[in-house]
């Protein structure tokens, strides 16, 4: 028979086991709950950030236009009676014709009111009028109706960013301008359109004329130089270190330095580019060529590390089978290992390029913070990039640049999402299970 004392001891041990198991289960449930809470908080923060950016930036994608009646006075636009494009472009006083027509239409008297009326229209209005007259020279000497861009203040008033109920001293749009604005609205002379200029023009001091096309072209050229330099060098370095280099202190030192370079702050690479590429080699400042070289140095460790990990993931049996059939080491790597590792290599490269696309600090150090209006035509032309353009607009005091900043952020995030989605797609499409 079992001793009663032993039974009590066994029951006590069972109870301790049950209590310990219960504590572990409670701890596991708490840990899972902490994880769920952390994920929910992260999603909420992400949604808040995305919602804030979208709320501030969606209005950048549409713009206010005003319809005006203009008399193309031949004495102002074609003083010599010539209506050829060169004469109209060089000698035509389209601003004078626009002002005279506006003053006559709204019966404005006094220099102050005249300036208030003209301030409701963008400085691009006279260029719009000029382009229309050059395209239609037969209209010189006649009255025409044409849509022109509103100024940034009127644009913000239409979008509700400037409140009408504030006292006149507290808003940029004055009372007399509100009267004219209401008259224009009553006559159906105000409308909003998709802001195509935001995607087709370069930077400008005027918010209603500023666009991101110059920054997009600059980013494309910079990323092209980065890819051309970083990908082949990074791939060759990874293949050599993983497949051919002997394991000794020198290669260990190289590997440690590559891993350390991947963690170096990006502004250090900007200082390197400033000292070497600009001051020593005297390459052009603010050029995508220099920006691409700096970002290539910054991206190179990421590509090497990702490529080595992909090469290491290829099973040794693939190498052994190829060697057993008589292939050389180079043939094994180029014909078998590298094609199998290429999806992971491309994924790491795209992620590294996406990081480079969003970098600002190293490009500030090499002068890509300059105000550039013209669209760059090549990698040696002065230009800016999307992150730097966002930085410049965020530092501008005009209210119109606030929506431009958020709108550019939306475009940049769209590019980054596409690049990261491409990396995920390539990994899923070409990934092989071993």
TORKOL-4160 file (C-alpha; in steps of 0.2 Angstrom, whole numbers, padded with zeros to 4 digits, m for minus):
434
<pt num="1" X="0000" Y="0000" Z="0000"/>
<pt num="2" X="0005" Y="0018" Z="m0003"/>
<pt num="3" X="0010" Y="0027" Z="0012"/>
<pt num="4" X="m0002" Y="0042" Z="0016"/>
<pt num="5" X="0013" Y="0053" Z="0019"/>
<pt num="6" X="0019" Y="0049" Z="0001"/>
<pt num="7" X="0002" Y="0053" Z="m0006"/>
<pt num="8" X="0001" Y="0070" Z="0003"/>
<pt num="9" X="0019" Y="0073" Z="m0004"/>
<pt num="10" X="0014" Y="0068" Z="m0022"/>
<pt num="11" X="m0002" Y="0079" Z="m0021"/>
<pt num="12" X="0009" Y="0094" Z="m0015"/>
<pt num="13" X="0021" Y="0092" Z="m0030"/>
<pt num="14" X="0006" Y="0091" Z="m0042"/>
<pt num="15" X="m0001" Y="0106" Z="m0035"/>
<pt num="16" X="0015" Y="0115" Z="m0037"/>
<pt num="17" X="0017" Y="0110" Z="m0055"/>
<pt num="18" X="m0001" Y="0116" Z="m0058"/>
<pt num="19" X="0003" Y="0132" Z="m0050"/>
<pt num="20" X="0019" Y="0134" Z="m0060"/>
<pt num="21" X="0010" Y="0129" Z="m0076"/>
<pt num="22" X="m0004" Y="0142" Z="m0072"/>
<pt num="23" X="0009" Y="0156" Z="m0070"/>
<pt num="24" X="0017" Y="0151" Z="m0086"/>
<pt num="25" X="0001" Y="0152" Z="m0095"/>
<pt num="26" X="m0004" Y="0168" Z="m0088"/>
<pt num="27" X="0013" Y="0175" Z="m0092"/>
<pt num="28" X="0011" Y="0169" Z="m0110"/>
<pt num="29" X="m0006" Y="0177" Z="m0112"/>
<pt num="30" X="0001" Y="0193" Z="m0105"/>
<pt num="31" X="0016" Y="0193" Z="m0117"/>
<pt num="32" X="0003" Y="0190" Z="m0132"/>
<pt num="33" X="m0007" Y="0204" Z="m0125"/>
<pt num="34" X="0008" Y="0216" Z="m0125"/>
<pt num="35" X="0012" Y="0211" Z="m0143"/>
<pt num="36" X="m0006" Y="0214" Z="m0149"/>
<pt num="37" X="m0006" Y="0231" Z="m0140"/>
<pt num="38" X="0011" Y="0236" Z="m0147"/>
<pt num="39" X="0005" Y="0231" Z="m0165"/>
<pt num="40" X="m0012" Y="0241" Z="m0162"/>
<pt num="41" X="m0002" Y="0256" Z="m0156"/>
<pt num="42" X="0010" Y="0255" Z="m0170"/>
<pt num="43" X="m0005" Y="0254" Z="m0183"/>
<pt num="44" X="m0014" Y="0269" Z="m0175"/>
<pt num="45" X="0002" Y="0280" Z="m0175"/>
<pt num="46" X="0005" Y="0275" Z="m0193"/>
<pt num="47" X="m0013" Y="0279" Z="m0197"/>
<pt num="48" X="m0012" Y="0296" Z="m0188"/>
<pt num="49" X="0004" Y="0300" Z="m0197"/>
<pt num="50" X="m0003" Y="0295" Z="m0214"/>
<pt num="51" X="m0019" Y="0304" Z="m0210"/>
<pt num="52" X="m0011" Y="0320" Z="m0205"/>
<pt num="53" X="0000" Y="0320" Z="m0221"/>
<pt num="54" X="m0015" Y="0317" Z="m0232"/>
<pt num="55" X="m0026" Y="0330" Z="m0224"/>
<pt num="56" X="m0012" Y="0343" Z="m0226"/>
<pt num="57" X="m0007" Y="0337" Z="m0243"/>
<pt num="58" X="m0022" Y="0332" Z="m0254"/>
<pt num="59" X="m0026" Y="0350" Z="m0258"/>
<pt num="60" X="m0009" Y="0352" Z="m0267"/>
<pt num="61" X="m0016" Y="0341" Z="m0281"/>
<pt num="62" X="m0029" Y="0354" Z="m0286"/>
<pt num="63" X="m0028" Y="0373" Z="m0289"/>
<pt num="64" X="m0039" Y="0388" Z="m0291"/>
<pt num="65" X="m0041" Y="0397" Z="m0308"/>
<pt num="66" X="m0049" Y="0413" Z="m0312"/>
<pt num="67" X="m0057" Y="0418" Z="m0329"/>
<pt num="68" X="m0053" Y="0435" Z="m0335"/>
<pt num="69" X="m0058" Y="0446" Z="m0350"/>
<pt num="70" X="m0043" Y="0454" Z="m0358"/>
<pt num="71" X="m0041" Y="0466" Z="m0372"/>
<pt num="72" X="m0025" Y="0462" Z="m0382"/>
<pt num="73" X="m0021" Y="0480" Z="m0385"/>
<pt num="74" X="m0010" Y="0480" Z="m0401"/>
<pt num="75" X="m0001" Y="0496" Z="m0395"/>
<pt num="76" X="0005" Y="0486" Z="m0380"/>
<pt num="77" X="0007" Y="0469" Z="m0387"/>
<pt num="78" X="0013" Y="0472" Z="m0405"/>
<pt num="79" X="0019" Y="0490" Z="m0405"/>
<pt num="80" X="0027" Y="0488" Z="m0422"/>
<pt num="81" X="0012" Y="0479" Z="m0429"/>
<pt num="82" X="0021" Y="0463" Z="m0430"/>
<pt num="83" X="0013" Y="0447" Z="m0422"/>
<pt num="84" X="0027" Y="0434" Z="m0425"/>
<pt num="85" X="0031" Y="0424" Z="m0410"/>
<pt num="86" X="0048" Y="0432" Z="m0407"/>
<pt num="87" X="0041" Y="0450" Z="m0407"/>
<pt num="88" X="0027" Y="0445" Z="m0395"/>
<pt num="89" X="0039" Y="0436" Z="m0384"/>
<pt num="90" X="0052" Y="0450" Z="m0383"/>
<pt num="91" X="0042" Y="0466" Z="m0385"/>
<pt num="92" X="0024" Y="0462" Z="m0380"/>
<pt num="93" X="0019" Y="0470" Z="m0363"/>
<pt num="94" X="0006" Y="0457" Z="m0358"/>
<pt num="95" X="0007" Y="0462" Z="m0340"/>
<pt num="96" X="0002" Y="0480" Z="m0345"/>
<pt num="97" X="m0013" Y="0473" Z="m0355"/>
<pt num="98" X="m0018" Y="0462" Z="m0341"/>
<pt num="99" X="m0018" Y="0476" Z="m0328"/>
<pt num="100" X="m0027" Y="0488" Z="m0340"/>
<pt num="101" X="m0041" Y="0475" Z="m0343"/>
<pt num="102" X="m0043" Y="0471" Z="m0325"/>
<pt num="103" X="m0044" Y="0489" Z="m0319"/>
<pt num="104" X="m0057" Y="0493" Z="m0333"/>
<pt num="105" X="m0067" Y="0477" Z="m0329"/>
<pt num="106" X="m0068" Y="0481" Z="m0310"/>
<pt num="107" X="m0068" Y="0500" Z="m0311"/>
<pt num="108" X="m0053" Y="0501" Z="m0299"/>
<pt num="109" X="m0047" Y="0518" Z="m0294"/>
<pt num="110" X="m0031" Y="0521" Z="m0284"/>
<pt num="111" X="m0014" Y="0513" Z="m0284"/>
<pt num="112" X="m0018" Y="0503" Z="m0268"/>
<pt num="113" X="m0034" Y="0495" Z="m0274"/>
<pt num="114" X="m0025" Y="0492" Z="m0291"/>
<pt num="115" X="m0011" Y="0483" Z="m0282"/>
<pt num="116" X="m0024" Y="0473" Z="m0272"/>
<pt num="117" X="m0033" Y="0467" Z="m0288"/>
<pt num="118" X="m0017" Y="0462" Z="m0297"/>
<pt num="119" X="m0012" Y="0452" Z="m0281"/>
<pt num="120" X="m0026" Y="0441" Z="m0283"/>
<pt num="121" X="m0018" Y="0434" Z="m0299"/>
<pt num="122" X="m0002" Y="0423" Z="m0300"/>
<pt num="123" X="0013" Y="0431" Z="m0309"/>
<pt num="124" X="0011" Y="0417" Z="m0321"/>
<pt num="125" X="m0005" Y="0425" Z="m0328"/>
<pt num="126" X="0005" Y="0436" Z="m0340"/>
<pt num="127" X="0015" Y="0421" Z="m0346"/>
<pt num="128" X="m0002" Y="0412" Z="m0349"/>
<pt num="129" X="m0008" Y="0427" Z="m0359"/>
<pt num="130" X="0008" Y="0428" Z="m0368"/>
<pt num="131" X="0008" Y="0409" Z="m0373"/>
<pt num="132" X="m0011" Y="0411" Z="m0379"/>
<pt num="133" X="m0007" Y="0426" Z="m0390"/>
<pt num="134" X="0008" Y="0418" Z="m0397"/>
<pt num="135" X="m0002" Y="0402" Z="m0401"/>
<pt num="136" X="m0016" Y="0413" Z="m0408"/>
<pt num="137" X="m0008" Y="0429" Z="m0416"/>
<pt num="138" X="m0025" Y="0433" Z="m0425"/>
<pt num="139" X="m0032" Y="0438" Z="m0408"/>
<pt num="140" X="m0021" Y="0453" Z="m0406"/>
<pt num="141" X="m0032" Y="0468" Z="m0405"/>
<pt num="142" X="m0047" Y="0459" Z="m0399"/>
<pt num="143" X="m0056" Y="0455" Z="m0383"/>
<pt num="144" X="m0053" Y="0437" Z="m0376"/>
<pt num="145" X="m0058" Y="0427" Z="m0361"/>
<pt num="146" X="m0044" Y="0416" Z="m0353"/>
<pt num="147" X="m0042" Y="0406" Z="m0338"/>
<pt num="148" X="m0026" Y="0411" Z="m0327"/>
<pt num="149" X="m0020" Y="0404" Z="m0311"/>
<pt num="150" X="m0025" Y="0413" Z="m0295"/>
<pt num="151" X="m0012" Y="0419" Z="m0282"/>
<pt num="152" X="m0008" Y="0408" Z="m0268"/>
<pt num="153" X="m0018" Y="0418" Z="m0255"/>
<pt num="154" X="m0034" Y="0417" Z="m0266"/>
<pt num="155" X="m0030" Y="0398" Z="m0269"/>
<pt num="156" X="m0029" Y="0396" Z="m0250"/>
<pt num="157" X="m0045" Y="0406" Z="m0248"/>
<pt num="158" X="m0054" Y="0394" Z="m0260"/>
<pt num="159" X="m0048" Y="0379" Z="m0251"/>
<pt num="160" X="m0053" Y="0385" Z="m0234"/>
<pt num="161" X="m0036" Y="0388" Z="m0227"/>
<pt num="162" X="m0039" Y="0406" Z="m0225"/>
<pt num="163" X="m0054" Y="0410" Z="m0214"/>
<pt num="164" X="m0066" Y="0424" Z="m0220"/>
<pt num="165" X="m0073" Y="0427" Z="m0202"/>
<pt num="166" X="m0057" Y="0433" Z="m0195"/>
<pt num="167" X="m0054" Y="0452" Z="m0194"/>
<pt num="168" X="m0045" Y="0460" Z="m0209"/>
<pt num="169" X="m0029" Y="0462" Z="m0200"/>
<pt num="170" X="m0028" Y="0444" Z="m0196"/>
<pt num="171" X="m0029" Y="0437" Z="m0214"/>
<pt num="172" X="m0019" Y="0440" Z="m0230"/>
<pt num="173" X="m0035" Y="0442" Z="m0241"/>
<pt num="174" X="m0042" Y="0460" Z="m0237"/>
<pt num="175" X="m0060" Y="0465" Z="m0237"/>
<pt num="176" X="m0060" Y="0473" Z="m0254"/>
<pt num="177" X="m0052" Y="0457" Z="m0262"/>
<pt num="178" X="m0066" Y="0447" Z="m0254"/>
<pt num="179" X="m0079" Y="0458" Z="m0263"/>
<pt num="180" X="m0070" Y="0455" Z="m0279"/>
<pt num="181" X="m0069" Y="0436" Z="m0275"/>
<pt num="182" X="m0087" Y="0435" Z="m0272"/>
<pt num="183" X="m0091" Y="0444" Z="m0288"/>
<pt num="184" X="m0080" Y="0432" Z="m0298"/>
<pt num="185" X="m0088" Y="0417" Z="m0289"/>
<pt num="186" X="m0106" Y="0424" Z="m0293"/>
<pt num="187" X="m0101" Y="0426" Z="m0312"/>
<pt num="188" X="m0094" Y="0408" Z="m0312"/>
<pt num="189" X="m0076" Y="0415" Z="m0315"/>
<pt num="190" X="m0068" Y="0404" Z="m0302"/>
<pt num="191" X="m0065" Y="0385" Z="m0303"/>
<pt num="192" X="m0053" Y="0372" Z="m0296"/>
<pt num="193" X="m0044" Y="0360" Z="m0308"/>
<pt num="194" X="m0031" Y="0346" Z="m0306"/>
<pt num="195" X="m0014" Y="0354" Z="m0303"/>
<pt num="196" X="m0005" Y="0347" Z="m0317"/>
<pt num="197" X="0009" Y="0360" Z="m0315"/>
<pt num="198" X="0013" Y="0352" Z="m0298"/>
<pt num="199" X="0020" Y="0337" Z="m0308"/>
<pt num="200" X="0027" Y="0346" Z="m0323"/>
<pt num="201" X="0036" Y="0361" Z="m0317"/>
<pt num="202" X="0051" Y="0365" Z="m0306"/>
<pt num="203" X="0053" Y="0375" Z="m0290"/>
<pt num="204" X="0047" Y="0393" Z="m0288"/>
<pt num="205" X="0047" Y="0407" Z="m0276"/>
<pt num="206" X="0028" Y="0407" Z="m0279"/>
<pt num="207" X="0018" Y="0393" Z="m0270"/>
<pt num="208" X="0005" Y="0392" Z="m0284"/>
<pt num="209" X="0019" Y="0389" Z="m0297"/>
<pt num="210" X="0030" Y="0377" Z="m0288"/>
<pt num="211" X="0031" Y="0359" Z="m0294"/>
<pt num="212" X="0041" Y="0344" Z="m0291"/>
<pt num="213" X="0046" Y="0338" Z="m0308"/>
<pt num="214" X="0063" Y="0345" Z="m0307"/>
<pt num="215" X="0066" Y="0336" Z="m0290"/>
<pt num="216" X="0059" Y="0320" Z="m0298"/>
<pt num="217" X="0071" Y="0321" Z="m0313"/>
<pt num="218" X="0085" Y="0325" Z="m0301"/>
<pt num="219" X="0081" Y="0310" Z="m0290"/>
<pt num="220" X="0080" Y="0299" Z="m0305"/>
<pt num="221" X="0097" Y="0304" Z="m0311"/>
<pt num="222" X="0104" Y="0303" Z="m0294"/>
<pt num="223" X="0097" Y="0285" Z="m0291"/>
<pt num="224" X="0103" Y="0280" Z="m0309"/>
<pt num="225" X="0121" Y="0285" Z="m0304"/>
<pt num="226" X="0119" Y="0276" Z="m0288"/>
<pt num="227" X="0113" Y="0260" Z="m0295"/>
<pt num="228" X="0126" Y="0260" Z="m0309"/>
<pt num="229" X="0140" Y="0262" Z="m0297"/>
<pt num="230" X="0134" Y="0253" Z="m0281"/>
<pt num="231" X="0126" Y="0237" Z="m0289"/>
<pt num="232" X="0140" Y="0230" Z="m0299"/>
<pt num="233" X="0153" Y="0234" Z="m0286"/>
<pt num="234" X="0143" Y="0228" Z="m0272"/>
<pt num="235" X="0139" Y="0212" Z="m0281"/>
<pt num="236" X="0157" Y="0208" Z="m0286"/>
<pt num="237" X="0163" Y="0212" Z="m0268"/>
<pt num="238" X="0150" Y="0200" Z="m0261"/>
<pt num="239" X="0154" Y="0186" Z="m0273"/>
<pt num="240" X="0172" Y="0187" Z="m0270"/>
<pt num="241" X="0171" Y="0188" Z="m0251"/>
<pt num="242" X="0158" Y="0174" Z="m0250"/>
<pt num="243" X="0164" Y="0162" Z="m0264"/>
<pt num="244" X="0183" Y="0165" Z="m0267"/>
<pt num="245" X="0191" Y="0175" Z="m0253"/>
<pt num="246" X="0202" Y="0165" Z="m0241"/>
<pt num="247" X="0197" Y="0165" Z="m0223"/>
<pt num="248" X="0210" Y="0175" Z="m0214"/>
<pt num="249" X="0213" Y="0190" Z="m0204"/>
<pt num="250" X="0212" Y="0202" Z="m0219"/>
<pt num="251" X="0195" Y="0196" Z="m0225"/>
<pt num="252" X="0189" Y="0196" Z="m0207"/>
<pt num="253" X="0194" Y="0214" Z="m0205"/>
<pt num="254" X="0186" Y="0218" Z="m0222"/>
<pt num="255" X="0170" Y="0210" Z="m0216"/>
<pt num="256" X="0170" Y="0220" Z="m0199"/>
<pt num="257" X="0173" Y="0236" Z="m0208"/>
<pt num="258" X="0158" Y="0233" Z="m0221"/>
<pt num="259" X="0147" Y="0229" Z="m0206"/>
<pt num="260" X="0152" Y="0245" Z="m0197"/>
<pt num="261" X="0150" Y="0256" Z="m0213"/>
<pt num="262" X="0132" Y="0250" Z="m0214"/>
<pt num="263" X="0129" Y="0258" Z="m0197"/>
<pt num="264" X="0139" Y="0275" Z="m0201"/>
<pt num="265" X="0127" Y="0290" Z="m0200"/>
<pt num="266" X="0123" Y="0296" Z="m0218"/>
<pt num="267" X="0130" Y="0314" Z="m0215"/>
<pt num="268" X="0147" Y="0306" Z="m0213"/>
<pt num="269" X="0146" Y="0301" Z="m0231"/>
<pt num="270" X="0141" Y="0318" Z="m0236"/>
<pt num="271" X="0156" Y="0325" Z="m0227"/>
<pt num="272" X="0167" Y="0313" Z="m0237"/>
<pt num="273" X="0159" Y="0318" Z="m0253"/>
<pt num="274" X="0162" Y="0336" Z="m0249"/>
<pt num="275" X="0180" Y="0333" Z="m0245"/>
<pt num="276" X="0184" Y="0321" Z="m0259"/>
<pt num="277" X="0172" Y="0324" Z="m0274"/>
<pt num="278" X="0170" Y="0342" Z="m0273"/>
<pt num="279" X="0186" Y="0349" Z="m0265"/>
<pt num="280" X="0199" Y="0337" Z="m0271"/>
<pt num="281" X="0192" Y="0331" Z="m0288"/>
<pt num="282" X="0182" Y="0348" Z="m0291"/>
<pt num="283" X="0167" Y="0339" Z="m0298"/>
<pt num="284" X="0151" Y="0351" Z="m0301"/>
<pt num="285" X="0142" Y="0356" Z="m0285"/>
<pt num="286" X="0123" Y="0351" Z="m0284"/>
<pt num="287" X="0125" Y="0339" Z="m0297"/>
<pt num="288" X="0116" Y="0321" Z="m0298"/>
<pt num="289" X="0133" Y="0314" Z="m0302"/>
<pt num="290" X="0141" Y="0319" Z="m0286"/>
<pt num="291" X="0125" Y="0315" Z="m0276"/>
<pt num="292" X="0124" Y="0298" Z="m0284"/>
<pt num="293" X="0142" Y="0294" Z="m0280"/>
<pt num="294" X="0139" Y="0299" Z="m0262"/>
<pt num="295" X="0124" Y="0288" Z="m0260"/>
<pt num="296" X="0133" Y="0274" Z="m0269"/>
<pt num="297" X="0146" Y="0274" Z="m0255"/>
<pt num="298" X="0132" Y="0274" Z="m0242"/>
<pt num="299" X="0122" Y="0260" Z="m0251"/>
<pt num="300" X="0137" Y="0249" Z="m0255"/>
<pt num="301" X="0138" Y="0240" Z="m0238"/>
<pt num="302" X="0119" Y="0237" Z="m0238"/>
<pt num="303" X="0120" Y="0228" Z="m0255"/>
<pt num="304" X="0136" Y="0218" Z="m0250"/>
<pt num="305" X="0128" Y="0212" Z="m0234"/>
<pt num="306" X="0112" Y="0207" Z="m0243"/>
<pt num="307" X="0121" Y="0199" Z="m0257"/>
<pt num="308" X="0132" Y="0189" Z="m0246"/>
<pt num="309" X="0117" Y="0183" Z="m0236"/>
<pt num="310" X="0108" Y="0178" Z="m0252"/>
<pt num="311" X="0124" Y="0168" Z="m0258"/>
<pt num="312" X="0125" Y="0160" Z="m0241"/>
<pt num="313" X="0107" Y="0154" Z="m0242"/>
<pt num="314" X="0111" Y="0144" Z="m0258"/>
<pt num="315" X="0113" Y="0125" Z="m0252"/>
<pt num="316" X="0131" Y="0118" Z="m0253"/>
<pt num="317" X="0124" Y="0103" Z="m0263"/>
<pt num="318" X="0122" Y="0115" Z="m0278"/>
<pt num="319" X="0140" Y="0119" Z="m0278"/>
<pt num="320" X="0146" Y="0101" Z="m0275"/>
<pt num="321" X="0135" Y="0095" Z="m0289"/>
<pt num="322" X="0141" Y="0107" Z="m0301"/>
<pt num="323" X="0159" Y="0104" Z="m0296"/>
<pt num="324" X="0156" Y="0085" Z="m0297"/>
<pt num="325" X="0151" Y="0087" Z="m0316"/>
<pt num="326" X="0167" Y="0096" Z="m0320"/>
<pt num="327" X="0162" Y="0115" Z="m0319"/>
<pt num="328" X="0175" Y="0127" Z="m0313"/>
<pt num="329" X="0173" Y="0138" Z="m0298"/>
<pt num="330" X="0169" Y="0153" Z="m0309"/>
<pt num="331" X="0156" Y="0143" Z="m0319"/>
<pt num="332" X="0148" Y="0136" Z="m0303"/>
<pt num="333" X="0146" Y="0154" Z="m0296"/>
<pt num="334" X="0140" Y="0162" Z="m0312"/>
<pt num="335" X="0129" Y="0148" Z="m0319"/>
<pt num="336" X="0121" Y="0141" Z="m0303"/>
<pt num="337" X="0124" Y="0150" Z="m0287"/>
<pt num="338" X="0122" Y="0168" Z="m0293"/>
<pt num="339" X="0105" Y="0165" Z="m0303"/>
<pt num="340" X="0098" Y="0156" Z="m0287"/>
<pt num="341" X="0104" Y="0170" Z="m0276"/>
<pt num="342" X="0098" Y="0184" Z="m0288"/>
<pt num="343" X="0081" Y="0187" Z="m0280"/>
<pt num="344" X="0088" Y="0190" Z="m0263"/>
<pt num="345" X="0101" Y="0201" Z="m0271"/>
<pt num="346" X="0089" Y="0212" Z="m0280"/>
<pt num="347" X="0078" Y="0213" Z="m0265"/>
<pt num="348" X="0092" Y="0220" Z="m0254"/>
<pt num="349" X="0097" Y="0231" Z="m0268"/>
<pt num="350" X="0080" Y="0239" Z="m0270"/>
<pt num="351" X="0078" Y="0241" Z="m0251"/>
<pt num="352" X="0095" Y="0250" Z="m0251"/>
<pt num="353" X="0090" Y="0261" Z="m0265"/>
<pt num="354" X="0074" Y="0265" Z="m0256"/>
<pt num="355" X="0084" Y="0271" Z="m0241"/>
<pt num="356" X="0095" Y="0281" Z="m0253"/>
<pt num="357" X="0080" Y="0289" Z="m0261"/>
<pt num="358" X="0074" Y="0296" Z="m0244"/>
<pt num="359" X="0091" Y="0303" Z="m0239"/>
<pt num="360" X="0093" Y="0321" Z="m0236"/>
<pt num="361" X="0109" Y="0324" Z="m0225"/>
<pt num="362" X="0123" Y="0319" Z="m0236"/>
<pt num="363" X="0115" Y="0328" Z="m0251"/>
<pt num="364" X="0114" Y="0344" Z="m0241"/>
<pt num="365" X="0133" Y="0343" Z="m0238"/>
<pt num="366" X="0137" Y="0343" Z="m0257"/>
<pt num="367" X="0126" Y="0358" Z="m0261"/>
<pt num="368" X="0110" Y="0350" Z="m0267"/>
<pt num="369" X="0100" Y="0362" Z="m0256"/>
<pt num="370" X="0102" Y="0376" Z="m0269"/>
<pt num="371" X="0086" Y="0384" Z="m0276"/>
<pt num="372" X="0085" Y="0376" Z="m0293"/>
<pt num="373" X="0071" Y="0382" Z="m0305"/>
<pt num="374" X="0077" Y="0373" Z="m0322"/>
<pt num="375" X="0074" Y="0355" Z="m0325"/>
<pt num="376" X="0091" Y="0346" Z="m0326"/>
<pt num="377" X="0095" Y="0339" Z="m0342"/>
<pt num="378" X="0109" Y="0327" Z="m0337"/>
<pt num="379" X="0119" Y="0321" Z="m0322"/>
<pt num="380" X="0131" Y="0335" Z="m0322"/>
<pt num="381" X="0117" Y="0349" Z="m0322"/>
<pt num="382" X="0113" Y="0357" Z="m0305"/>
<pt num="383" X="0097" Y="0350" Z="m0298"/>
<pt num="384" X="0089" Y="0345" Z="m0282"/>
<pt num="385" X="0080" Y="0329" Z="m0276"/>
<pt num="386" X="0063" Y="0325" Z="m0268"/>
<pt num="387" X="0069" Y="0324" Z="m0249"/>
<pt num="388" X="0079" Y="0341" Z="m0251"/>
<pt num="389" X="0064" Y="0349" Z="m0260"/>
<pt num="390" X="0053" Y="0344" Z="m0246"/>
<pt num="391" X="0065" Y="0351" Z="m0234"/>
<pt num="392" X="0066" Y="0368" Z="m0243"/>
<pt num="393" X="0047" Y="0370" Z="m0244"/>
<pt num="394" X="0045" Y="0365" Z="m0226"/>
<pt num="395" X="0057" Y="0380" Z="m0222"/>
<pt num="396" X="0046" Y="0392" Z="m0232"/>
<pt num="397" X="0035" Y="0404" Z="m0222"/>
<pt num="398" X="0021" Y="0405" Z="m0235"/>
<pt num="399" X="0005" Y="0395" Z="m0231"/>
<pt num="400" X="0004" Y="0388" Z="m0249"/>
<pt num="401" X="0020" Y="0379" Z="m0246"/>
<pt num="402" X="0013" Y="0369" Z="m0232"/>
<pt num="403" X="0002" Y="0359" Z="m0243"/>
<pt num="404" X="0016" Y="0358" Z="m0256"/>
<pt num="405" X="0027" Y="0350" Z="m0243"/>
<pt num="406" X="0014" Y="0337" Z="m0238"/>
<pt num="407" X="0009" Y="0334" Z="m0256"/>
<pt num="408" X="0028" Y="0330" Z="m0260"/>
<pt num="409" X="0029" Y="0319" Z="m0245"/>
<pt num="410" X="0014" Y="0309" Z="m0252"/>
<pt num="411" X="0023" Y="0307" Z="m0269"/>
<pt num="412" X="0039" Y="0302" Z="m0261"/>
<pt num="413" X="0030" Y="0289" Z="m0250"/>
<pt num="414" X="0021" Y="0282" Z="m0265"/>
<pt num="415" X="0038" Y="0280" Z="m0273"/>
<pt num="416" X="0045" Y="0271" Z="m0258"/>
<pt num="417" X="0030" Y="0260" Z="m0256"/>
<pt num="418" X="0032" Y="0255" Z="m0275"/>
<pt num="419" X="0050" Y="0251" Z="m0272"/>
<pt num="420" X="0047" Y="0241" Z="m0256"/>
<pt num="421" X="0032" Y="0232" Z="m0264"/>
<pt num="422" X="0043" Y="0227" Z="m0279"/>
<pt num="423" X="0056" Y="0220" Z="m0267"/>
<pt num="424" X="0043" Y="0209" Z="m0259"/>
<pt num="425" X="0036" Y="0204" Z="m0276"/>
<pt num="426" X="0053" Y="0199" Z="m0282"/>
<pt num="427" X="0057" Y="0189" Z="m0267"/>
<pt num="428" X="0040" Y="0180" Z="m0267"/>
<pt num="429" X="0040" Y="0177" Z="m0286"/>
<pt num="430" X="0058" Y="0170" Z="m0287"/>
<pt num="431" X="0060" Y="0163" Z="m0270"/>
<pt num="432" X="0064" Y="0144" Z="m0269"/>
<pt num="433" X="0062" Y="0132" Z="m0255"/>
<pt num="434" X="0076" Y="0121" Z="m0251"/>
